[in-house]
Amino acid sequence: MAMLEIPGSFTMLVPDGHGWGVTQHGTTYELTKPGDESSLHISEFERGGSALGDDEAVQLVSRFIAAAGGPANAGVRVMKESRSQHRAVAKFPVADGASSFEVLAFLVLWRDRFLMCSCTADTDSSVLDEAEQMFATIFAPRKGLLRRRGLPGSLFLNGE
């Protein structure tokens, strides 16, 4: 596995041998691989540092679903991992004219910020499962003596 490291923001495992490329657009990161029209997006947003709640996680994902044109009844699953991290996920169909596709929305909620991750792909595409597995590996950077050091604002894939 390779590592996508965004210093001071997050780290995510990326499967080796798939040719994933990363492009940064402000605080949004786009991952693409050759020969596949699908893409993964990870956007970072600031948060006030208040306690985490299930309602907030559901509201953030529901807002994303509405903006993407998804159904109002898309089920959002919330996973409380700790007092400092919650995750939420939803998969839903979207129709755009004559074509339809599937969207994966994945939220990583920390006290000081959150990541909204998404993938849009054909309904039968395996990239949706791959994206969900990748998003599930996201973790916050370590603080203190044992943290990895990178260049401020740098973006790189390790292990390739």
ZIGI-V779894 format. One record per residue. N is the residue number from 0. RES is the residue in one small letter. BURIAL is 1 if it has 24 or more other C-alpha atoms within 12 Angstrom, else 0. D_LAST is the distance of its C-alpha to the last C-alpha in Angstrom with 2 decimals. Layout:
n->N res->RES burial->BURIAL d_last->D_LAST
n->N res->RES burial->BURIAL d_last->D_LAST
This chain:
n->0 res->m burial->0 d_last->9.03
n->1 res->a burial->0 d_last->6.67
n->2 res->m burial->1 d_last->9.07
n->3 res->l burial->1 d_last->10.66
n->4 res->e burial->1 d_last->12.91
n->5 res->i burial->1 d_last->16.01
n->6 res->p burial->1 d_last->17.86
n->7 res->g burial->1 d_last->21.37
n->8 res->s burial->1 d_last->20.92
n->9 res->f burial->1 d_last->18.63
n->10 res->t burial->1 d_last->15.45
n->11 res->m burial->1 d_last->14.36
n->12 res->l burial->1 d_last->12.30
n->13 res->v burial->1 d_last->10.47
n->14 res->p burial->1 d_last->10.40
n->15 res->d burial->0 d_last->7.55
n->16 res->g burial->0 d_last->8.67
n->17 res->h burial->0 d_last->10.77
n->18 res->g burial->0 d_last->9.38
n->19 res->w burial->1 d_last->10.37
n->20 res->g burial->1 d_last->11.20
n->21 res->v burial->1 d_last->13.01
n->22 res->t burial->1 d_last->16.31
n->23 res->q burial->0 d_last->18.62
n->24 res->h burial->0 d_last->22.39
n->25 res->g burial->0 d_last->24.22
n->26 res->t burial->1 d_last->23.59
n->27 res->t burial->0 d_last->22.21
n->28 res->y burial->1 d_last->18.59
n->29 res->e burial->1 d_last->18.08
n->30 res->l burial->1 d_last->15.25
n->31 res->t burial->1 d_last->15.60
n->32 res->k burial->0 d_last->14.25
n->33 res->p burial->0 d_last->15.66
n->34 res->g burial->0 d_last->19.01
n->35 res->d burial->0 d_last->19.83
n->36 res->e burial->0 d_last->22.38
n->37 res->s burial->1 d_last->21.62
n->38 res->s burial->1 d_last->19.87
n->39 res->l burial->1 d_last->19.32
n->40 res->h burial->1 d_last->20.87
n->41 res->i burial->1 d_last->20.97
n->42 res->s burial->1 d_last->23.84
n->43 res->e burial->1 d_last->24.89
n->44 res->f burial->0 d_last->28.62
n->45 res->e burial->0 d_last->30.73
n->46 res->r burial->0 d_last->33.14
n->47 res->g burial->0 d_last->36.20
n->48 res->g burial->0 d_last->35.39
n->49 res->s burial->0 d_last->38.07
n->50 res->a burial->0 d_last->38.04
n->51 res->l burial->1 d_last->35.98
n->52 res->g burial->1 d_last->37.91
n->53 res->d burial->1 d_last->37.55
n->54 res->d burial->0 d_last->39.60
n->55 res->e burial->1 d_last->37.26
n->56 res->a burial->1 d_last->34.24
n->57 res->v burial->1 d_last->36.29
n->58 res->q burial->0 d_last->37.60
n->59 res->l burial->1 d_last->34.22
n->60 res->v burial->1 d_last->32.85
n->61 res->s burial->1 d_last->36.26
n->62 res->r burial->0 d_last->36.25
n->63 res->f burial->1 d_last->32.89
n->64 res->i burial->1 d_last->34.33
n->65 res->a burial->0 d_last->37.46
n->66 res->a burial->0 d_last->35.64
n->67 res->a burial->1 d_last->33.58
n->68 res->g burial->0 d_last->36.87
n->69 res->g burial->1 d_last->36.43
n->70 res->p burial->0 d_last->39.39
n->71 res->a burial->0 d_last->41.19
n->72 res->n burial->0 d_last->41.20
n->73 res->a burial->1 d_last->37.44
n->74 res->g burial->0 d_last->36.96
n->75 res->v burial->1 d_last->34.86
n->76 res->r burial->0 d_last->33.79
n->77 res->v burial->1 d_last->33.47
n->78 res->m burial->1 d_last->31.86
n->79 res->k burial->0 d_last->33.18
n->80 res->e burial->0 d_last->30.69
n->81 res->s burial->0 d_last->32.37
n->82 res->r burial->0 d_last->34.65
n->83 res->s burial->0 d_last->31.71
n->84 res->q burial->1 d_last->29.52
n->85 res->h burial->1 d_last->30.50
n->86 res->r burial->1 d_last->28.62
n->87 res->a burial->1 d_last->30.17
n->88 res->v burial->1 d_last->29.22
n->89 res->a burial->1 d_last->31.06
n->90 res->k burial->1 d_last->30.63
n->91 res->f burial->1 d_last->33.19
n->92 res->p burial->1 d_last->34.22
n->93 res->v burial->1 d_last->34.86
n->94 res->a burial->0 d_last->36.99
n->95 res->d burial->0 d_last->36.83
n->96 res->g burial->0 d_last->39.76
n->97 res->a burial->0 d_last->39.52
n->98 res->s burial->0 d_last->35.93
n->99 res->s burial->0 d_last->34.72
n->100 res->f burial->1 d_last->31.36
n->101 res->e burial->1 d_last->29.99
n->102 res->v burial->1 d_last->28.58
n->103 res->l burial->1 d_last->26.77
n->104 res->a burial->1 d_last->27.51
n->105 res->f burial->1 d_last->25.93
n->106 res->l burial->1 d_last->27.15
n->107 res->v burial->1 d_last->25.96
n->108 res->l burial->1 d_last->29.01
n->109 res->w burial->1 d_last->29.14
n->110 res->r burial->1 d_last->32.22
n->111 res->d burial->0 d_last->31.11
n->112 res->r burial->1 d_last->29.00
n->113 res->f burial->1 d_last->27.69
n->114 res->l burial->1 d_last->24.86
n->115 res->m burial->1 d_last->25.94
n->116 res->c burial->1 d_last->23.28
n->117 res->s burial->1 d_last->24.09
n->118 res->c burial->1 d_last->23.20
n->119 res->t burial->1 d_last->25.64
n->120 res->a burial->1 d_last->25.60
n->121 res->d burial->1 d_last->28.14
n->122 res->t burial->0 d_last->30.06
n->123 res->d burial->0 d_last->28.82
n->124 res->s burial->0 d_last->25.10
n->125 res->s burial->0 d_last->22.73
n->126 res->v burial->1 d_last->20.45
n->127 res->l burial->1 d_last->23.01
n->128 res->d burial->1 d_last->22.45
n->129 res->e burial->1 d_last->18.65
n->130 res->a burial->1 d_last->19.13
n->131 res->e burial->1 d_last->21.65
n->132 res->q burial->0 d_last->19.46
n->133 res->m burial->1 d_last->16.68
n->134 res->f burial->1 d_last->19.49
n->135 res->a burial->1 d_last->21.05
n->136 res->t burial->1 d_last->18.19
n->137 res->i burial->1 d_last->18.72
n->138 res->f burial->1 d_last->20.12
n->139 res->a burial->1 d_last->21.69
n->140 res->p burial->0 d_last->20.45
n->141 res->r burial->0 d_last->22.23
n->142 res->k burial->0 d_last->25.21
n->143 res->g burial->0 d_last->26.83
n->144 res->l burial->0 d_last->25.93
n->145 res->l burial->0 d_last->22.96
n->146 res->r burial->0 d_last->20.94
n->147 res->r burial->0 d_last->17.55
n->148 res->r burial->0 d_last->18.03
n->149 res->g burial->0 d_last->16.29
n->150 res->l burial->0 d_last->18.02
n->151 res->p burial->0 d_last->20.62
n->152 res->g burial->0 d_last->19.71
n->153 res->s burial->0 d_last->16.12
n->154 res->l burial->1 d_last->13.50
n->155 res->f burial->1 d_last->9.81
n->156 res->l burial->1 d_last->6.77
n->157 res->n burial->0 d_last->5.73
n->158 res->g burial->0 d_last->3.81
n->159 res->e burial->0 d_last->0.00
